[in-house]
Amino acid sequence: SIDSLLIPPALMLMNVWDRVDLEKILRSEKKPKNSQKYFLMYAQSNCGIKYREEAFDELSDIGHVHQGGPCWGLQHDRSKVSNHITMDRQAGKTSNKNIYKDYR
């Protein structure tokens, strides 16, 4: 059991400690883990935001990235980007969780 002194004040004020499993929030060893099979998926649909595209290019220099939408940086270097994965924006917030589970 979690000592009440460890509960963040914001959680106490919102009365959420009885609705969530605090063990999963406060203890990193209890948090669900992803497989970390892949480095990054970039799932943007608005390609006109330059700083996002620049960040994508920088991150693609660190590791191989997957494209999850129409955007894939400013460099458009296919040697660093692969596997265009179709994300379903209309299916709801949690519908793509099976796709994200393999990413860091």
Salt bridges, closest charged atoms under 4 A:
GLU23 OE1 - ARG27 NH1 3.58
GLU54 OE2 - LYS50 NZ 3.70
ASP61 OD1 - LYS80 NZ 2.27
